[in-house]
Amino acid sequence: MGYKRSFAVKNTEPLPPCMNLRSKAIYVTGDPDPRSPEEEGSTRFNCWCNKTQHTLGPDQQLVDRHDCVHGRVCYQGRA
């Protein structure tokens, strides 16, 4: 049997974002779908929290697409 190399595949499917997460892409496309290519560039520099109207969330942590997901203290899911 020959040598077989394998790598752990990281789940690239992003978790649904908090309903209070805002980015420029949402206002351009109107689509808050996290799989949207426009959302891929949503970093701390063009995201903000709709509750605080700032780059810091209610928990005083930075806001961004990959951090504002289920498990964060201030996270609110979509109804």
C-alpha positions as CSV (number, residue, x, y, z in Angstrom):
1,M,0.0,0.0,0.0
2,G,1.4,3.4,-1.0
3,Y,1.7,6.5,1.1
4,K,-1.5,8.6,1.3
5,R,-1.4,12.1,2.6
6,S,-4.5,13.8,3.9
7,F,-5.4,17.1,5.5
8,A,-8.2,18.0,7.8
9,V,-10.7,20.0,5.9
10,K,-11.8,23.1,7.7
11,N,-15.5,23.9,7.5
12,T,-15.7,26.9,5.2
13,E,-19.5,27.3,5.6
14,P,-19.8,30.4,7.8
15,L,-22.3,30.4,10.6
16,P,-25.3,32.7,10.2
17,P,-24.4,36.2,11.4
18,C,-26.1,38.2,14.2
19,M,-29.2,40.1,13.0
20,N,-27.5,43.3,14.2
21,L,-24.4,42.9,12.1
22,R,-24.3,45.5,9.3
23,S,-21.9,45.9,6.4
24,K,-21.6,48.0,3.3
25,A,-22.4,44.9,1.2
26,I,-25.9,44.6,2.7
27,Y,-26.8,48.0,1.5
28,V,-25.3,47.4,-2.0
29,T,-26.9,44.0,-2.6
30,G,-29.7,44.0,-0.1
31,D,-28.8,40.4,0.7
32,P,-27.5,39.6,4.2
33,D,-26.7,36.0,3.0
34,P,-23.3,35.2,4.5
35,R,-22.4,33.0,1.5
36,S,-22.7,36.0,-0.8
37,P,-19.4,36.9,-2.5
38,E,-19.8,40.6,-1.4
39,E,-19.9,39.5,2.2
40,E,-16.5,37.8,1.9
41,G,-14.8,41.1,2.1
42,S,-16.7,42.2,5.2
43,T,-14.1,42.8,7.8
44,R,-13.8,44.9,10.9
45,F,-13.2,48.0,8.7
46,N,-16.6,48.0,7.0
47,C,-18.8,46.3,9.5
48,W,-20.7,47.7,12.5
49,C,-23.3,46.7,15.0
50,N,-26.8,48.1,14.4
51,K,-27.4,48.1,18.2
52,T,-24.3,50.3,19.1
53,Q,-23.9,52.0,15.7
54,H,-20.2,51.3,16.2
55,T,-17.4,48.8,15.3
56,L,-17.7,47.6,18.9
57,G,-20.7,45.4,19.9
58,P,-22.7,45.6,23.1
59,D,-20.1,43.3,24.7
60,Q,-17.3,45.8,23.9
61,Q,-15.7,43.4,21.4
62,L,-14.8,44.2,17.8
63,V,-17.5,43.4,15.2
64,D,-16.8,41.4,12.1
65,R,-18.5,38.7,10.0
66,H,-16.6,35.8,11.5
67,D,-17.0,36.8,15.2
68,C,-20.7,37.9,15.3
69,V,-22.1,34.4,15.3
70,H,-23.9,32.1,17.6
71,G,-22.0,31.8,20.9
72,R,-21.2,35.4,21.3
73,V,-22.9,37.0,24.4
74,C,-24.8,39.7,22.4
75,Y,-25.7,37.4,19.4
76,Q,-29.3,37.6,18.2
77,G,-30.5,35.1,15.6
78,R,-32.9,35.8,12.8
79,A,-36.5,35.0,13.6
